[in-house]
Amino acid sequence: MKCVIVVCSLFLFSFLPKSKNVKPTKNLKADTYVIDIEKSKIFWACKGIGKQHNGYLTVQSGTLLIDTKTITSGFVYINMKSIVDLDIKDAGFNKNLVDHLKSKDFFAAATYPTSTFKILKTERLDVAEGKPNYKVYGELTIKNVKKPIEFMSTVKYIRKSVQISGDITYNRTIWNITYNSGNFFQDLGDKLINDDVHLQLDILAELK
């Protein structure tokens, strides 16, 4: 009987993995990319009755975590005091518009100088070169109001840097920016301003 037990034990042991061939699992760590604030901008555009304006904002700071060419998370901090208008050539009218955008009617930049975009996750897409190859899911915080947002983005990896572009359209009234919105005020005439704001990302980040 003892011989049978010994033989069975040897038989089972031969199917167990040998410890010297078992490799420990590596703890993969995402690479940190820091946004180059000198080479990054967020362009904006909005329309009203018989008028439209466009300009840009600068990025205050930001980081991205990238694991095997997949953006896993990140933060982009937007300087709301940096609003620039590009279409009005008259210096006085230009300043009036920018000051109004920074006022309590819109972004209240003195009270809320920073807006934040938090990347929650991304999905890599198998598409032809030149087309948006990521879907980005995140949270956009404006005037301390945080709401979910998602958009398509084109991400390019160039040596130790990553370039991100993308188009975002958001409804400003969801962030409690209701000034001259046709959904909140009547009989505005040519003072009506569309609710949708269009953003175009131009972000460059470098490997830390």
C-alpha positions in Angstrom: 0.0 0.0 0.0 2.8 2.4 0.9 4.4 1.7 -2.6 1.1 2.7 -4.3 1.0 6.0 -2.3 4.6 6.8 -3.2 4.0 6.1 -6.9 0.8 8.2 -7.0 2.6 11.1 -5.3 5.5 11.0 -7.8 3.0 10.9 -10.7 1.1 14.0 -9.4 4.3 15.8 -8.6 5.5 15.5 -12.2 2.5 17.6 -13.4 3.2 20.5 -10.9 5.1 23.5 -12.3 8.7 23.6 -11.3 9.5 26.6 -9.2 12.6 27.5 -11.2 10.6 28.0 -14.4 7.9 30.3 -12.8 8.6 33.9 -13.5 7.2 36.6 -11.1 4.6 38.9 -12.5 6.0 42.4 -13.2 4.2 45.4 -11.7 3.7 47.5 -14.8 3.8 51.2 -14.2 2.3 53.8 -16.6 4.6 56.5 -17.9 4.0 60.0 -16.9 3.8 62.7 -19.5 3.8 66.4 -18.6 1.9 68.9 -20.7 4.1 71.5 -22.4 2.1 74.6 -21.5 4.1 76.7 -24.1 3.1 74.5 -27.0 -0.5 73.6 -25.9 -3.7 75.6 -26.5 -7.5 75.0 -26.3 -9.2 76.9 -29.1 -12.9 78.0 -28.6 -15.7 79.2 -30.9 -19.3 80.3 -30.2 -22.1 81.7 -32.2 -25.1 84.0 -31.8 -27.6 85.7 -34.1 -25.6 87.3 -36.9 -22.3 86.9 -35.1 -19.6 84.5 -34.1 -16.4 84.7 -32.1 -13.3 82.5 -31.7 -10.1 82.5 -29.7 -8.1 80.3 -27.4 -7.2 79.5 -23.8 -3.9 78.4 -22.4 -3.2 75.3 -20.3 -2.0 76.0 -16.8 -0.6 72.6 -16.1 -1.4 68.9 -16.7 -0.2 65.3 -16.7 -1.1 62.2 -18.6 -0.5 58.6 -17.6 0.1 56.3 -20.6 0.6 52.6 -20.4 1.5 50.8 -23.7 0.2 53.7 -25.8 -3.1 53.8 -24.0 -4.0 56.9 -21.9 -5.2 55.5 -18.6 -5.8 58.8 -16.8 -4.8 62.4 -16.6 -5.6 66.0 -15.6 -5.7 69.2 -17.7 -5.9 72.5 -15.8 -7.2 75.4 -17.9 -6.4 79.0 -17.1 -9.7 80.8 -17.4 -8.0 84.2 -17.0 -6.1 83.6 -20.3 -9.1 84.0 -22.6 -8.0 85.5 -25.9 -10.3 86.5 -28.8 -8.9 86.3 -32.3 -11.6 87.6 -34.6 -12.2 91.2 -33.3 -9.5 93.5 -34.6 -10.5 96.7 -32.8 -8.6 96.6 -29.5 -11.4 98.3 -27.5 -14.1 96.0 -28.7 -11.8 93.0 -28.3 -11.2 93.9 -24.6 -14.9 94.4 -24.0 -15.7 90.9 -25.2 -12.9 89.3 -23.3 -13.8 91.1 -20.1 -17.4 90.1 -20.5 -16.4 86.4 -21.0 -14.4 86.6 -17.8 -17.3 88.2 -15.9 -20.0 86.6 -13.8 -22.2 86.4 -16.9 -20.0 83.7 -18.3 -17.0 82.1 -16.6 -16.4 84.3 -13.5 -12.7 84.0 -13.9 -11.8 86.0 -10.8 -13.8 83.6 -8.6 -13.0 80.4 -10.7 -9.6 81.0 -12.3 -9.2 77.3 -13.2 -11.3 74.8 -15.1 -10.4 71.2 -15.0 -10.7 68.3 -17.3 -10.1 64.9 -15.7 -9.5 61.9 -18.0 -11.3 58.8 -16.5 -10.5 56.3 -19.3 -9.9 56.0 -23.0 -10.7 53.5 -25.7 -8.2 52.9 -28.5 -9.9 52.5 -31.9 -8.7 50.4 -34.8 -9.0 53.0 -37.6 -7.2 54.3 -40.7 -4.3 56.7 -40.1 -5.3 60.3 -39.7 -8.7 59.5 -38.2 -9.6 59.9 -34.5 -8.1 56.8 -32.9 -9.3 57.3 -29.3 -12.5 57.8 -27.5 -12.0 59.8 -24.3 -14.2 59.7 -21.3 -13.8 62.3 -18.5 -15.2 65.0 -16.3 -15.2 68.7 -17.1 -15.4 71.1 -14.2 -16.3 74.8 -14.9 -17.2 77.2 -12.1 -17.1 74.3 -9.6 -19.7 72.4 -11.6 -18.5 68.9 -12.6 -20.2 67.1 -15.5 -19.3 64.0 -17.6 -18.1 64.5 -21.1 -16.8 62.3 -23.9 -15.2 63.0 -27.3 -13.2 61.6 -30.1 -9.5 62.4 -30.2 -6.4 61.8 -32.4 -3.4 60.8 -30.5 0.1 60.6 -32.1 3.2 59.3 -30.4 6.4 61.0 -31.5 9.5 59.6 -29.8 9.2 60.7 -26.2 6.2 63.0 -26.7 2.5 62.6 -27.4 0.4 65.0 -29.4 -3.4 65.1 -28.8 -6.0 66.8 -30.9 -9.8 66.6 -30.6 -13.1 68.4 -31.0 -15.5 68.9 -28.2 -18.9 70.5 -28.2 -20.6 71.2 -24.9 -23.8 72.8 -23.8 -22.8 75.8 -21.6 -26.1 75.9 -19.7 -25.4 72.5 -18.2 -22.5 74.3 -16.3 -25.0 77.0 -15.3 -23.8 79.5 -17.9 -27.2 80.7 -19.1 -26.5 84.3 -20.2 -28.7 85.2 -23.2 -29.6 81.6 -23.8 -32.8 81.1 -25.8 -33.7 78.2 -23.4 -33.8 80.5 -20.4 -34.8 83.9 -21.8 -37.4 85.1 -24.3 -37.4 87.8 -26.9 -33.7 88.1 -27.1 -33.6 89.0 -30.8 -30.1 89.5 -32.1 -28.7 89.3 -28.5 -29.3 85.5 -28.4 -26.2 83.4 -27.9 -26.1 79.7 -28.8 -25.8 77.3 -26.0 -23.2 75.1 -27.7 -19.5 76.0 -27.3 -17.0 74.3 -29.5 -13.5 73.5 -28.3 -10.5 72.2 -30.3 -7.7 70.7 -28.4 -4.0 71.1 -29.4 -2.0 69.4 -26.6 1.6 68.4 -26.5 3.0 66.4 -23.6 6.5 65.2 -23.0 7.7 62.0 -21.2 8.8 62.9 -17.7 
